[in-house]
Amino acid sequence: MIEDKDFCHYSGLFSVASYEQKEIMTDSVTQLDYSQIMAMESRKRAQLINSLGGFKSVCLISTIDGTGSTNVAIFNSIFHIGANPPLIAFIVRPDSVDRHTLSNILETGMYTINHLNENIYKQAHQTSARYAKEISEFDATGLTREFKNGWKAPFVKESRIQMGVEFKQRLDIALNGTIMVIGEIKHISFPSDCLCVDGFVDIEKAKSITCSGLDSYHTTYRIGRLSYAKPDSTPNFVNIAYED
Amino acid sequence: MIEDKDFCHYSGLFSVASYEQKEIMTDSVTQLDYSQIMAMESRKRAQLINSLGGFKSVCLISTIDGTGSTNVAIFNSIFHIGANPPLIAFIVRPDSVDRHTLSNILETGMYTINHLNENIYKQAHQTSARYAKEISEFDATGLTREFKNGWKAPFVKESRIQMGVEFKQRLDIALNGTIMVIGEIKHISFPSDCLCVDGFVDIEKAKSITCSGLDSYHTTYRIGRLSYAKPDSTPNFVNIAYED
């Protein structure tokens, strides 16, 4: 079913032609109000609300405690805060396996954030199992610790994009008892052939993946990069120009 | 170049066979330390750091002010906070076009979050242009306001996954002057054929897209859903079972 009449009310700088307008399905839509959302069984609601957050940055966060025990855990609530200084944050649920990650970060002040790729997403997912504190998820899942550049916390060797991060701030979210952990990026590793001349790193070329909901993993296919938006023009495609 | 010797140190429950181990490129790696990151030209560093945050949830956030003027702007720092209550958050840069979104939310207490799809990503990107306050990005880009369910702020009609959100809390991040805005999801619309029996919404089937960096848009291809991780087993694929 196509109802172009509902969708093609373009005006201003935009036209159907310039956007290669495609079919829009106008099939059945489910609408839920607040009472319906809250009446759902809790695991079902968790699946629903996690899905609606959209595709997410999913990474392995690795830490070390004061005795040298290492930990690695998957997180799917990682987000950019700013580039100057280079800040990155994630959300911790203290009642979950996340708690080892948090306590290690608070103890040693440093951690690593490592992108997932298709070769390691199953091991990465497995790190969310409730292993005892004395078992390192590295040993349990076969992921490899990589110590380098004088960074105390291990990187995940199989990850192609790695960041060494220094703890900066903890923000407690009273609304639901979660904690936002903000860190500064101090070290970066990525495949050299993925760097573009403008500083953009082609994480798709590096085989990084994304996730949706609690457990769905996805590769990506670039539609395009768009030019910086200005009021008096429409966005153009930007060429992907890699550094030599 | 393949160096399996470096990559295949699996132990415990995992074996090369069970993970269909694939080739890992061990080509040249670029490593940057903190002084190199900070020495970069600022726009280049912004591209770099934004890329490294991984694939992101990219949505249109729409608001209305007290006089009835509407606003719609693209945000790529949206993240899940929790499902009970259903909380979602995003990061605002007060010195950018984001400021109209923030001031409207603080004035009226409500907004909508609308997923992007391939049909509207160019218009969505264009909303980041610095339009004057009196110009609505709806009119400038051809996106369509949809008022429904008694929600004061408009939804984006062309979006297939829409949320009506009530403002809950503002958290100022002193480290760089950004602001985290947390809201509670009060209304949800999605295509009925994308709902799974366990509450998961297949946002890939709904044609939602993701972004990387500041300007790169990507469709997705599901590798698989994985079962809940337990210490004594390896994850299995979960069937995608849609509701009737």
Interface residues (C-beta under 8 A of the other chain):
Chain A: D6 F7 H9 Y10 S11 G12 L13 F14 S18 Y19 Q21 K22 I24 M25 D27 S28 V29 T30 Q31 L32 D33 Y34 I37 M38 M40 E41 S42 R43 K44 R45 A46 Q47 L48 I49 N50 S51 L52 G53 G54 F55 K56 S57 V58 C59 N76 S77 I78 F79 H80 I81 G82 A83 N84 P85 P86 L87 I88 I91 R93 H115 E118 N119 Y121 K122 Q123 H125 Q126 T127 S128 A129 R130 Y131 A132 I135 D139 A140 T141 G142 T144 N149 K157 E158 R160 I161 M163 K168 Q169 L171 I173 A174 L175 N176 T178 M180 I182 I185 K186 H187 I188 S189 F190 P191 S192 D193 L195 C196 D198 G199 F200 V201 D202 I203 E204 S208 I209 T210 S212 G213 L214 D215 S216 Y217 H218 T219 T220 Y221 R222 I223 G224 R225 L226 S227 Y228 A229 K230 P231 T234 P235 V238
Chain B: D6 F7 H9 Y10 S11 G12 L13 F14 Y19 Q21 K22 I24 M25 D27 S28 V29 T30 Q31 L32 D33 Y34 I37 M38 M40 E41 S42 R43 K44 R45 A46 Q47 L48 I49 N50 S51 L52 G53 G54 F55 K56 S57 V58 C59 N76 S77 I78 F79 H80 I81 G82 A83 N84 P85 P86 L87 I88 I91 R93 H115 E118 N119 Y121 K122 Q123 H125 Q126 T127 S128 A129 R130 Y131 A132 I135 D139 A140 T141 G142 T144 N149 K157 E158 R160 I161 M163 K168 Q169 L171 I173 A174 L175 N176 T178 M180 I182 I185 K186 H187 I188 S189 F190 P191 S192 D193 L195 C196 D198 G199 F200 V201 D202 I203 E204 S208 I209 T210 S212 G213 L214 D215 S216 Y217 H218 T219 T220 Y221 R222 I223 G224 R225 L226 S227 Y228 A229 K230 P231 T234 P235 V238
